[in-house]
Amino acid sequence: MKFAMYTIVIGAQTLHATGYAMGIAMDGKVGTEDGEAVVAYFGDGASSQGDVNEAFVWASVFHAPVVFFCQNNQYAISEPLERQTRVPLFQRANGFGFPGVRVDGNDVLASYAVTRAALDQARAGQGPTLIEAYTYRMGAHTTSDDPTRYRIASEVEAWQAKDPILRVRRFLERQGLADEGYFDAVDEQARAEAVHLRERVLAMADPAPITMFDNVYPNGSPEIDEEREQFATYLSSFAGEAH
Amino acid sequence: MDTMTIGKALNLGLRRALEDDPKVILMGEDIGKLGGVFRITDGLQKDFGDDRVIDTPLAESGIVGTAVGLCLRGYRPVLEIQFDGFVYPAYDQIVSQVAKMHYRSQGQVRLPIVIRIPYGGGIGAVEHHSESPEAYFAHTAGLKVVTCASPNDAYWMIQQAIAADDPIIFFEPKRRYWEKGPVDPDAEPYPLHAARVARPGTDATVVAYGPMVRTALDAATAATEDGRELEVIDLRSISPLDMPPVYESVRKTGRLVVVHEAPSNVGVGAEIAARVTEHCFYSLEAPVLRVTGFNVPYPAARVEEDFLPDLDRVLDAVDRSFGW
């Protein structure tokens, strides 16, 4: 499995995903036993971006093996879904000429099934799909967000009852597929991984300032080299001082 | 040695690149069946197929964004933006993603994209067809910016740009597309990011690039009649700038005039003036002067000849330099 880098500018990645999918088709890896596909994740807010809509255009006219997975959690920071669309998001795909499907984003098995089916269809040469996973953002957007300014507590509570982790846990218990010991082990594994990750991140050394000049270009640039040298000279003029 | 137009030289260079590397693909509006609105890609789709020379939907951001994805899959896309003024919808993908992914990934991701843009005025067109936006890209780390001024440079520089792993904005002087010159397909190519003395001289240095190189050379021919020998330097690469030949020239002549169609404010000429002032301070007999488009939106076609730097304005600047 390959994982593309973050792009941060909302929706930009959907074009990259579509281009990659076009490359898969050019490589002859569509409709074959070793067929490949791409899945691009984005939110309800992103669906308004021009790039996302252009990605839909490209995916449809080039019949690209890409699955667009929209995590509709009802809010883009404070903007509610009604500020992004007048139609259910999965219907947007119809306008571009490819299938759109809405799935309960809080149902682990349904989300898996729909995604798996869409990816297999893409691999088989049936083109793109838009999946709208209907879910809810339980917490704040970030630690600097204050959701009490734009949504009411009762709405949050209603969605609390649909918590996907709790649901799949209840399902496994009722089906006799897992017991208390299993969930305790999972919790412990998660805790240990989190601790391990935090330790490793906190132990990482700060990069040396001079490294900011690295990797601007694959084979470098004389101007960058000159600037790096000037900065190194400047830094060394502080020799003996903590820096 | 053949004689051909810049347009034909670009066509031939693209053909060579398509022949040399099966991963090279061309994408753009109207570049396939039509062969491009300037016919630069004429005949290429017929010979290389519509999976290598691709007609795209009408959306510049989509052209560049999908090219990023194709690079991640191992392809080397060569894009055409139909006119300079239409690059702006793609500007976000170019500066936020294309320019930064190599740095962001600490060298793990390479985006060998070439974005071809016909630029500059002098063709009597409506708005957005005569822009010179090179400064917006030269100001962005992670991109390289070049521009050809002759058929031989067009033929070689497009191939070199395609072969390079950097993302490169390749500006083509559209008013010069039909001007002819020699092309030597067997010669050792000049380095892509090197400036070149287009005409040696002793009395003043004139630095130009793209469509203004011809203007500068015409000014130099006229200046000879006034008893002045101008040294004309074709910059060729706007980012990175190859300044040592410029410094060497200014240390010899003591005077510098920079010519570009783009407006003076925060333009390439301003950058050159800053660097020359720093590196050649004691050699300068006069401040660096710039002959540029004015700081207004590109005007109506009926007055564009007064907007664009011409032979007279270059000579006027040289005169003013000698007035110091």
Chai-1 contact restraints between the chains, C-beta under 6 A:
chainA,res_idxA,chainB,res_idxB,connection_type,confidence,min_distance_angstrom,max_distance_angstrom,comment,restraint_id
A,M5,B,R104,contact,1.0,0.0,6.0,A-B,restraint_1
A,M5,B,S105,contact,1.0,0.0,6.0,A-B,restraint_2
A,T7,B,Q97,contact,1.0,0.0,6.0,A-B,restraint_3
A,V9,B,S96,contact,1.0,0.0,6.0,A-B,restraint_4
A,A12,B,Q97,contact,1.0,0.0,6.0,A-B,restraint_5
A,L15,B,G62,contact,1.0,0.0,6.0,A-B,restraint_6
A,L15,B,G65,contact,1.0,0.0,6.0,A-B,restraint_7
A,L15,B,T66,contact,1.0,0.0,6.0,A-B,restraint_8
A,H16,B,V68,contact,1.0,0.0,6.0,A-B,restraint_9
A,H16,B,G69,contact,1.0,0.0,6.0,A-B,restraint_10
A,T18,B,T66,contact,1.0,0.0,6.0,A-B,restraint_11
A,G19,B,T66,contact,1.0,0.0,6.0,A-B,restraint_12
A,G19,B,V68,contact,1.0,0.0,6.0,A-B,restraint_13
A,G19,B,G69,contact,1.0,0.0,6.0,A-B,restraint_14
A,G19,B,L70,contact,1.0,0.0,6.0,A-B,restraint_15
A,Y20,B,G69,contact,1.0,0.0,6.0,A-B,restraint_16
A,Y20,B,L72,contact,1.0,0.0,6.0,A-B,restraint_17
A,Y20,B,R73,contact,1.0,0.0,6.0,A-B,restraint_18
A,G23,B,L70,contact,1.0,0.0,6.0,A-B,restraint_19
A,G23,B,R73,contact,1.0,0.0,6.0,A-B,restraint_20
A,G23,B,Y75,contact,1.0,0.0,6.0,A-B,restraint_21
A,M26,B,D51,contact,1.0,0.0,6.0,A-B,restraint_22
A,D51,B,S61,contact,1.0,0.0,6.0,A-B,restraint_23
A,D51,B,G65,contact,1.0,0.0,6.0,A-B,restraint_24
A,E54,B,A59,contact,1.0,0.0,6.0,A-B,restraint_25
A,E54,B,S61,contact,1.0,0.0,6.0,A-B,restraint_26
A,E54,B,G62,contact,1.0,0.0,6.0,A-B,restraint_27
A,V57,B,P57,contact,1.0,0.0,6.0,A-B,restraint_28
A,W58,B,G62,contact,1.0,0.0,6.0,A-B,restraint_29
A,W58,B,T66,contact,1.0,0.0,6.0,A-B,restraint_30
A,N215,B,H102,contact,1.0,0.0,6.0,A-B,restraint_31
A,N215,B,Y103,contact,1.0,0.0,6.0,A-B,restraint_32
A,N215,B,Q106,contact,1.0,0.0,6.0,A-B,restraint_33
A,N215,B,G107,contact,1.0,0.0,6.0,A-B,restraint_34
A,V216,B,Y103,contact,1.0,0.0,6.0,A-B,restraint_35
A,V216,B,A141,contact,1.0,0.0,6.0,A-B,restraint_36
A,V216,B,G142,contact,1.0,0.0,6.0,A-B,restraint_37
A,Y217,B,D166,contact,1.0,0.0,6.0,A-B,restraint_38
A,P218,B,R110,contact,1.0,0.0,6.0,A-B,restraint_39
A,P218,B,D165,contact,1.0,0.0,6.0,A-B,restraint_40
A,S221,B,P240,contact,1.0,0.0,6.0,A-B,restraint_41
A,P222,B,P240,contact,1.0,0.0,6.0,A-B,restraint_42
A,E223,B,P240,contact,1.0,0.0,6.0,A-B,restraint_43
